[in-house]
Amino acid sequence: MTTLKKGDKVPDFSGIDQDGKAHKLSDYQGKKVVVFFYPKANTPGCTTEACDLRDNFERFKANNYELLGVSADDQKAQGKFRDKYNFPFPLIADENKEMIHAFGVWGPKKFMGREFDGIHRTTFIIDENGIIEEIIDKVKTKEHSSQILK
């Protein structure tokens, strides 16, 4: 779905999290960043994925990774999602879909025979210099951490 490829410079993103705090690419200079796009807060697959990342958060920190979740939900929905499951990482409320479009994860989807536009569940692993190390577009929600931390 995305036109970005391994080895590409990541788009210079900027987004607001559940608490109104801004996050931009330059904030993560010198750190590895996992940016995971998910369709909707508090839905079964997204909850399973984010909880797996939460449960392995210390492993990510030990390997110098920061995590950023992104969906088109508003700040209130992202805040409720974070609070309900105690996520230790920020959730970007990308209501205007700037990051979603910049990373190319918006497009046609099919669900139960219905076609619609939405977010394709995709994860970008970005190195310390803002270069894409890996793109995971076949996310296994129950074991996503092990897809990232091979």
Backbone as CSV, one residue per row, in Angstrom:
resi,resn,N_x,N_y,N_z,CA_x,CA_y,CA_z,C_x,C_y,C_z
1,MET,0.828,-1.197,0.000,0.000,0.000,0.000,0.873,1.263,0.000
2,THR,1.767,1.380,0.976,2.610,2.574,1.049,3.617,2.586,-0.100
3,THR,4.010,3.778,-0.534,5.027,3.885,-1.575,6.414,4.004,-0.952
4,LEU,6.468,4.166,0.371,7.754,4.234,1.057,8.403,2.858,1.034
5,LYS,9.733,2.845,1.005,10.465,1.587,0.957,11.571,1.594,2.002
6,LYS,12.025,0.398,2.316,13.179,0.220,3.196,14.330,1.039,2.611
7,GLY,15.011,1.817,3.454,16.118,2.653,2.979,15.719,4.089,2.682
8,ASP,14.402,4.359,2.587,13.929,5.729,2.340,14.055,6.567,3.610
9,LYS,14.219,7.871,3.403,14.149,8.816,4.528,12.680,8.908,4.905
10,VAL,12.413,8.862,6.201,11.028,8.916,6.664,10.469,10.325,6.461
11,PRO,9.163,10.453,6.160,8.596,11.801,6.032,8.786,12.569,7.346
12,ASP,9.020,13.867,7.236,9.219,14.711,8.423,7.861,14.912,9.087
13,PHE,7.528,14.008,10.005,6.189,14.020,10.586,6.066,14.935,11.792
14,SER,4.815,15.249,12.096,4.469,16.025,13.269,3.040,15.647,13.635
15,GLY,2.814,15.363,14.918,1.468,14.995,15.349,1.265,15.324,16.815
16,ILE,0.007,15.388,17.215,-0.369,15.718,18.590,-0.883,14.450,19.267
17,ASP,-0.367,14.182,20.485,-0.799,12.962,21.177,-2.060,13.191,22.009
18,GLN,-2.443,12.152,22.750,-3.665,12.162,23.557,-3.682,13.275,24.606
19,ASP,-2.509,13.787,24.993,-2.439,14.845,26.012,-2.206,16.228,25.409
20,GLY,-2.220,16.323,24.078,-1.993,17.611,23.426,-0.526,17.935,23.211
21,LYS,0.365,16.965,23.494,1.805,17.180,23.320,2.189,16.879,21.873
22,ALA,3.012,17.762,21.292,3.461,17.578,19.907,4.627,16.587,19.851
23,HIS,4.641,15.788,18.799,5.744,14.855,18.527,6.150,15.067,17.086
24,LYS,7.455,15.261,16.862,7.933,15.393,15.480,9.198,14.561,15.311
25,LEU,9.527,14.296,14.067,10.666,13.434,13.758,11.938,13.881,14.470
26,SER,12.204,15.188,14.493,13.445,15.688,15.099,13.539,15.388,16.597
27,ASP,12.398,15.154,17.258,12.409,14.800,18.684,13.094,13.448,18.921
28,TYR,13.176,12.644,17.873,13.660,11.266,18.026,15.033,11.051,17.394
29,GLN,15.709,12.143,17.074,17.070,12.056,16.525,17.943,11.240,17.471
30,GLY,18.668,10.262,16.936,19.555,9.455,17.763,18.871,8.273,18.430
31,LYS,17.580,8.114,18.194,16.844,6.963,18.736,16.164,6.227,17.591
32,LYS,15.920,4.952,17.823,15.129,4.192,16.866,13.666,4.417,17.229
33,VAL,12.824,4.495,16.215,11.409,4.753,16.453,10.571,3.697,15.739
34,VAL,9.600,3.180,16.456,8.613,2.287,15.865,7.329,3.111,15.770
35,VAL,6.896,3.396,14.533,5.647,4.120,14.319,4.645,3.091,13.805
36,PHE,3.636,2.802,14.636,2.641,1.819,14.215,1.294,2.492,13.978
37,PHE,0.775,2.285,12.770,-0.520,2.833,12.369,-1.572,1.756,12.586
38,TYR,-2.655,2.125,13.242,-3.732,1.171,13.492,-5.069,1.816,13.131
39,PRO,-6.042,0.992,12.692,-7.308,1.544,12.204,-8.154,2.311,13.221
40,LYS,-8.346,1.762,14.427,-9.249,2.453,15.360,-8.996,2.028,16.801
41,ALA,-8.910,3.010,17.682,-8.713,2.756,19.111,-9.857,1.917,19.671
42,ASN,-9.506,1.043,20.610,-10.479,0.231,21.336,-11.217,-0.803,20.495
43,THR,-10.686,-1.157,19.338,-11.262,-2.261,18.565,-10.407,-3.498,18.859
44,PRO,-10.945,-4.692,18.660,-10.237,-5.901,19.096,-8.806,-6.063,18.560
45,GLY,-8.614,-5.941,17.256,-7.275,-6.126,16.685,-6.292,-5.059,17.143
46,CYS,-6.752,-3.830,17.199,-5.882,-2.720,17.600,-5.510,-2.835,19.076
47,THR,-6.465,-3.287,19.889,-6.201,-3.475,21.313,-5.175,-4.592,21.512
48,THR,-5.359,-5.706,20.802,-4.429,-6.837,20.900,-3.020,-6.403,20.509
49,GLU,-2.909,-5.669,19.390,-1.607,-5.208,18.906,-0.937,-4.287,19.926
50,ALA,-1.662,-3.269,20.372,-1.084,-2.273,21.291,-0.740,-2.905,22.645
51,CYS,-1.540,-3.854,23.106,-1.244,-4.523,24.383,0.006,-5.392,24.259
52,ASP,0.206,-6.028,23.110,1.429,-6.804,22.898,2.653,-5.877,22.946
53,LEU,2.556,-4.708,22.337,3.666,-3.750,22.364,3.890,-3.249,23.795
54,ARG,2.802,-2.991,24.515,2.905,-2.561,25.920,3.604,-3.630,26.767
55,ASP,3.203,-4.877,26.582,3.755,-5.968,27.386,5.237,-6.210,27.120
56,ASN,5.725,-5.722,25.991,7.138,-5.877,25.635,7.887,-4.550,25.652
57,PHE,7.278,-3.527,26.263,7.828,-2.173,26.242,9.249,-2.106,26.787
58,GLU,9.532,-2.831,27.862,10.886,-2.809,28.439,11.921,-3.346,27.455
59,ARG,11.551,-4.342,26.670,12.457,-4.865,25.633,12.745,-3.785,24.585
60,PHE,11.717,-3.011,24.222,11.915,-1.927,23.254,12.859,-0.875,23.831
61,LYS,12.613,-0.475,25.084,13.457,0.541,25.735,14.910,0.056,25.807
62,ALA,15.103,-1.214,26.152,16.449,-1.792,26.283,17.199,-1.764,24.947
63,ASN,16.460,-1.742,23.840,17.073,-1.698,22.512,17.027,-0.296,21.895
64,ASN,16.834,0.744,22.738,16.848,2.145,22.311,15.710,2.509,21.353
65,TYR,14.556,1.827,21.485,13.395,2.128,20.650,12.405,3.008,21.395
66,GLU,11.823,3.955,20.671,10.664,4.706,21.136,9.483,4.185,20.321
67,LEU,8.304,4.183,20.907,7.105,3.744,20.198,6.118,4.883,20.064
68,LEU,5.485,4.957,18.902,4.447,5.954,18.634,3.298,5.253,17.920
69,GLY,2.111,5.285,18.521,0.929,4.748,17.850,0.215,5.880,17.140
70,VAL,-0.367,5.582,15.972,-1.055,6.620,15.202,-2.361,6.070,14.632
71,SER,-3.450,6.809,14.854,-4.712,6.514,14.174,-5.429,7.843,13.946
72,ALA,-6.573,7.782,13.267,-7.326,9.007,12.975,-8.307,9.351,14.095
73,ASP,-8.222,8.628,15.217,-9.093,8.927,16.358,-8.757,10.300,16.931
74,ASP,-9.724,10.910,17.630,-9.450,12.204,18.254,-8.685,12.010,19.574
75,GLN,-8.223,13.123,20.141,-7.416,13.079,21.371,-8.147,12.381,22.512
76,LYS,-9.439,12.636,22.643,-10.217,12.054,23.730,-10.242,10.523,23.597
77,ALA,-10.498,10.026,22.391,-10.540,8.572,22.160,-9.165,7.956,22.416
78,GLN,-8.106,8.637,21.978,-6.751,8.128,22.198,-6.431,8.117,23.698
79,GLY,-6.855,9.145,24.415,-6.620,9.214,25.855,-7.334,8.096,26.599
80,LYS,-8.578,7.836,26.221,-9.339,6.748,26.852,-8.683,5.400,26.567
81,PHE,-8.237,5.210,25.337,-7.577,3.967,24.929,-6.304,3.763,25.753
82,ARG,-5.490,4.817,25.851,-4.249,4.729,26.627,-4.528,4.439,28.097
83,ASP,-5.468,5.161,28.669,-5.763,5.008,30.092,-6.349,3.635,30.416
84,LYS,-7.231,3.148,29.553,-7.889,1.855,29.789,-6.871,0.710,29.831
85,TYR,-5.827,0.808,28.978,-4.852,-0.291,28.866,-3.462,0.072,29.377
86,ASN,-3.315,1.236,30.011,-2.025,1.672,30.569,-0.872,1.627,29.572
87,PHE,-1.076,2.206,28.413,0.004,2.229,27.426,1.079,3.214,27.857
88,PRO,2.360,2.791,27.846,3.455,3.672,28.267,4.016,4.514,27.113
89,PHE,3.344,4.481,25.960,3.810,5.221,24.786,2.694,6.142,24.299
90,PRO,3.067,7.236,23.606,2.069,8.187,23.122,1.252,7.629,21.949
91,LEU,0.006,8.088,21.869,-0.884,7.757,20.754,-1.230,9.054,20.041
92,ILE,-0.829,9.151,18.792,-1.063,10.365,18.001,-2.500,10.380,17.493
93,ALA,-3.173,11.507,17.706,-4.537,11.718,17.212,-4.424,12.444,15.872
94,ASP,-4.357,11.673,14.799,-4.130,12.238,13.458,-5.462,12.422,12.727
95,GLU,-6.323,13.246,13.322,-7.673,13.441,12.782,-7.677,13.979,11.353
96,ASN,-6.725,14.856,11.030,-6.677,15.408,9.664,-5.876,14.507,8.720
97,LYS,-5.384,13.390,9.248,-4.695,12.346,8.473,-3.402,12.813,7.800
98,GLU,-2.733,13.824,8.350,-1.475,14.299,7.761,-0.391,13.223,7.799
99,MET,-0.183,12.618,8.972,0.831,11.554,9.078,0.396,10.318,8.286
100,ILE,-0.892,9.997,8.374,-1.440,8.826,7.685,-1.181,8.934,6.183
101,HIS,-1.432,10.111,5.615,-1.187,10.305,4.178,0.313,10.387,3.872
102,ALA,1.084,11.043,4.745,2.534,11.174,4.517,3.201,9.794,4.451
103,PHE,2.730,8.855,5.273,3.300,7.511,5.283,2.599,6.587,4.283
104,GLY,1.530,7.074,3.656,0.850,6.302,2.616,0.102,5.080,3.110
105,VAL,-0.519,5.180,4.293,-1.216,4.012,4.841,-2.747,4.139,4.755
106,TRP,-3.245,5.114,4.004,-4.685,5.297,3.820,-5.055,4.778,2.448
107,GLY,-6.144,4.042,2.368,-6.569,3.568,1.060,-7.737,2.606,1.147
108,PRO,-8.103,2.038,-0.015,-9.253,1.139,-0.063,-9.001,-0.148,0.719
109,LYS,-10.029,-0.571,1.446,-9.975,-1.799,2.241,-11.268,-2.572,2.012
110,LYS,-11.213,-3.842,2.337,-12.419,-4.673,2.290,-12.618,-5.302,3.652
111,PHE,-13.860,-5.273,4.120,-14.179,-5.921,5.385,-15.599,-6.463,5.285
112,MET,-15.729,-7.753,5.467,-17.017,-8.434,5.392,-17.766,-8.079,4.106
113,GLY,-17.040,-8.140,2.979,-17.639,-7.892,1.680,-17.903,-6.438,1.341
114,ARG,-17.562,-5.532,2.255,-17.808,-4.106,2.060,-16.487,-3.418,1.737
115,GLU,-16.514,-2.506,0.770,-15.301,-1.735,0.449,-15.425,-0.335,1.014
116,PHE,-14.318,0.160,1.555,-14.297,1.509,2.130,-12.845,1.959,2.226
117,ASP,-12.629,3.251,2.442,-11.283,3.768,2.650,-10.978,3.772,4.138
118,GLY,-9.742,3.404,4.469,-9.354,3.385,5.870,-7.854,3.241,6.018
119,ILE,-7.420,3.094,7.268,-5.997,2.957,7.585,-5.594,1.495,7.435
120,HIS,-4.530,1.279,6.700,-3.950,-0.060,6.590,-2.993,-0.239,7.766
121,ARG,-3.207,-1.295,8.549,-2.373,-1.561,9.723,-0.935,-1.791,9.226
122,THR,-0.060,-0.845,9.515,1.314,-0.876,9.021,2.245,-0.323,10.089
123,THR,3.432,-0.921,10.200,4.422,-0.462,11.169,5.718,-0.118,10.449
124,PHE,6.288,1.022,10.815,7.559,1.488,10.255,8.603,1.472,11.363
125,ILE,9.736,0.829,11.095,10.854,0.831,12.034,11.882,1.793,11.447
126,ILE,12.187,2.825,12.205,13.016,3.930,11.719,14.311,3.969,12.535
127,ASP,15.440,4.104,11.849,16.728,4.116,12.568,17.025,5.494,13.166
128,GLU,18.183,5.584,13.818,18.573,6.801,14.536,18.735,8.014,13.625
129,ASN,18.873,7.783,12.314,19.063,8.881,11.362,17.813,9.186,10.534
130,GLY,16.680,8.603,10.922,15.433,8.881,10.202,15.268,8.085,8.922
131,ILE,15.979,6.965,8.805,15.888,6.105,7.624,15.030,4.882,7.977
132,ILE,14.152,4.488,7.058,13.287,3.331,7.291,14.111,2.052,7.216
133,GLU,14.164,1.329,8.336,14.874,0.044,8.409,13.986,-1.095,7.950
134,GLU,12.702,-0.981,8.245,11.772,-2.072,7.945,10.354,-1.533,7.895
135,ILE,9.539,-2.144,7.035,8.113,-1.835,6.970,7.381,-3.159,7.145
136,ILE,6.509,-3.211,8.122,5.728,-4.433,8.366,4.285,-4.136,7.968
137,ASP,3.835,-4.761,6.875,2.457,-4.524,6.434,1.570,-5.749,6.645
138,LYS,2.174,-6.824,7.095,1.390,-8.008,7.462,1.537,-8.198,8.969
139,VAL,0.921,-7.281,9.713,1.045,-7.248,11.163,0.279,-8.418,11.781
140,LYS,0.979,-9.149,12.643,0.343,-10.198,13.440,0.065,-9.570,14.799
141,THR,-1.184,-9.214,15.054,-1.521,-8.415,16.238,-1.103,-9.071,17.548
142,LYS,-1.189,-10.394,17.643,-0.874,-11.081,18.904,0.623,-11.187,19.157
143,GLU,1.427,-11.068,18.102,2.876,-11.244,18.260,3.661,-10.180,17.510
144,HIS,3.121,-8.950,17.535,3.751,-7.877,16.772,5.147,-7.521,17.299
145,SER,5.329,-7.563,18.599,6.640,-7.245,19.178,7.724,-8.140,18.615
146,SER,7.417,-9.434,18.471,8.440,-10.348,17.947,8.680,-10.129,16.453
147,GLN,7.728,-9.537,15.733,7.973,-9.166,14.333,8.989,-8.022,14.267
148,ILE,8.953,-7.135,15.252,9.814,-5.960,15.280,11.173,-6.304,15.879
149,LEU,11.167,-6.957,17.030,12.403,-7.286,17.761,12.844,-8.700,17.389
150,LYS,13.273,-8.875,16.167,13.657,-10.207,15.686,14.914,-10.686,16.383
